Amino acid sequence: MVLGLPRGGVPVAYEVAVALRAPLDVFVVRKLGVPGHEELAMGAIASGGVRVVNRSVIEELGIPRSVFDAVAADEQQELERRERLYREQRPPLEVRNKSVIVTDDGLATGSTMRAATAALRQREPTRIVVAAPVAAAATCAALRPEVDAVVTVIQPEPFHGVGAWYADFRQTTDDEVRALLSAAAGA
């Protein structure tokens, strides 16, 4: 099965699921962005109470625990909102004893993907494959021991952020995510 990290990972997941004729679902994870620099992840949270801390970012920037906890509390509310919105009363797909491909639009620090794979491990899939069109080589190297495989199209050096490798990097909307999930369910 294919799981997309919303929002940008869902269009990627949709294309992978269609190509593989595999079931598609969403796996909600929230990046914990550094206040004032939200694209820089100081951690991430995922369904199932998983919390990943990017200690190097926190230490380098001197981010107090109270700031981290406040951002995590806000993002937990958004995670729950998205779960309700995207699922529309559908339960999550069962991943136990299945091979799972987890996709995102790209991997910069890997914090959100790390939270996703940690949460998925708790649900006991047989195999976790991380897939993204573009990724930082160092992030892929760090993820490899945590998953069964990491698949990317390109790992450019130097890596200047995910958006730098897209001609159009507009934010995927909640409605677009819902439409792709509905289209995949009806296929």
C-alpha positions in Angstrom: 0.0 0.0 0.0 1.0 3.6 -0.5 0.7 6.3 2.2 1.1 10.0 1.4 2.3 12.6 3.9 -0.1 15.5 3.6 -0.3 17.6 1.9 2.5 17.6 -0.7 3.2 13.9 -0.4 -0.4 12.9 -1.4 -0.1 13.8 -5.1 3.2 11.8 -5.2 1.5 8.9 -3.4 -1.5 9.0 -5.8 0.8 8.6 -8.8 2.7 5.8 -7.2 -0.5 4.0 -6.1 -2.0 4.3 -9.6 1.2 3.0 -11.2 1.4 0.1 -8.8 -2.3 -0.5 -8.7 -2.0 -0.3 -4.9 -4.3 1.0 -2.2 -3.7 4.7 -1.2 -4.2 6.3 2.2 -3.0 9.4 4.0 -0.7 9.3 7.0 -0.9 12.6 8.9 2.4 14.0 10.3 3.1 17.6 11.3 6.4 19.3 11.0 7.4 21.3 14.1 8.8 24.4 12.4 11.2 26.8 14.1 9.2 30.0 14.9 10.0 32.6 12.2 11.6 29.9 10.0 8.7 27.4 9.8 10.3 25.4 6.9 13.2 24.5 9.2 12.1 21.5 11.2 13.0 21.3 14.9 11.0 18.1 15.0 7.7 16.4 14.0 4.7 14.6 15.4 2.6 11.8 14.0 -0.5 9.9 14.7 -0.1 7.5 17.6 1.6 10.1 19.8 5.0 9.8 18.1 7.3 12.8 18.6 10.6 13.3 16.8 13.1 15.9 18.0 15.8 17.4 15.7 18.3 18.0 18.5 20.9 19.5 16.3 18.5 22.3 15.2 17.3 22.9 18.7 20.8 23.1 20.2 22.2 25.2 17.3 19.4 27.7 17.6 19.0 27.5 21.4 15.3 26.8 21.2 13.8 26.4 24.7 11.7 23.4 25.6 8.7 25.7 26.3 8.8 27.0 22.6 9.1 23.4 21.3 6.2 22.3 23.5 4.0 25.2 22.4 4.6 24.5 18.7 3.9 20.8 19.3 0.6 21.6 21.0 -0.5 23.8 18.1 0.5 21.2 15.5 -1.3 18.5 17.4 -4.5 20.4 17.0 -3.8 20.7 13.2 -2.9 17.0 13.0 -6.3 16.0 14.6 -8.2 18.4 12.3 -6.6 16.9 9.2 -7.2 13.4 10.3 -10.9 14.2 10.6 -11.1 16.1 7.3 -9.2 13.6 5.2 -10.7 10.4 6.6 -14.3 11.5 6.3 -15.3 8.6 8.7 -13.0 6.1 6.9 -10.7 4.2 9.2 -7.0 4.1 8.4 -5.9 1.2 6.1 -4.5 -1.7 8.1 -0.7 -1.8 7.6 0.1 -4.8 9.9 1.9 -7.5 7.9 1.9 -5.4 4.7 4.6 -3.6 2.7 4.1 0.1 2.9 5.5 2.8 0.7 5.5 6.2 2.4 5.9 9.2 0.1 6.5 12.9 0.4 7.2 15.6 -2.1 10.8 15.8 -0.9 13.1 15.1 2.0 15.1 18.0 3.5 15.8 17.3 7.2 13.7 14.1 7.2 12.0 15.0 10.5 8.4 14.4 9.2 9.4 11.2 7.5 11.2 10.0 10.6 8.1 10.6 12.7 5.9 8.9 10.1 8.2 5.8 10.0 8.4 5.6 13.8 4.6 5.8 14.0 4.2 3.2 11.3 6.7 0.8 13.0 4.3 0.7 16.0 1.6 -0.7 13.6 3.9 -3.6 12.5 4.2 -3.5 8.7 6.5 -6.1 7.2 8.4 -3.5 5.2 8.6 0.3 5.0 9.9 2.0 1.9 10.4 5.7 1.9 10.0 7.4 -1.5 10.4 11.0 -2.7 11.2 12.7 -6.0 14.0 14.8 -4.4 16.0 14.4 -1.2 19.1 15.6 0.5 21.7 12.8 0.3 22.6 13.2 4.0 18.9 12.8 5.0 18.7 9.6 2.9 21.8 8.2 4.5 20.3 8.9 8.0 17.0 7.3 7.1 18.4 4.1 5.6 19.1 2.3 9.0 15.5 3.1 10.1 13.6 1.7 7.1 13.9 -1.1 4.6 14.6 1.1 1.6 14.9 4.8 0.5 14.0 5.5 -3.1 14.5 9.0 -4.7 14.7 10.3 -8.2 17.5 12.8 -7.5 19.7 13.7 -4.5 21.2 16.9 -5.7 24.4 18.4 -4.2 24.2 21.0 -2.9 20.6 20.6 -1.7 18.8 23.9 -1.5 15.5 22.8 -0.2 12.7 20.8 -1.7 10.9 23.7 -3.5 14.1 24.5 -5.5 13.6 21.4 -7.6 10.0 22.0 -8.7 8.9 24.2 -11.5 5.6 24.7 -9.6 5.8 24.3 -5.8 2.4 25.7 -4.8 0.9 24.4 -1.6 -1.4 21.4 -2.1 -4.8 22.2 -0.7 -7.0 20.2 1.7 -9.6 19.9 -1.1 -6.9 18.5 -3.5 -5.9 15.9 -0.9 -9.5 14.9 -0.4 -10.1 14.6 -4.2 -7.1 12.4 -4.7 -8.0 10.1 -1.8 -11.6 9.9 -3.2 -10.3 9.2 -6.7 -8.1 6.4 -5.5 -10.8 4.9 -3.4 -13.1 4.8 -6.4 -10.5 3.3 -8.8 
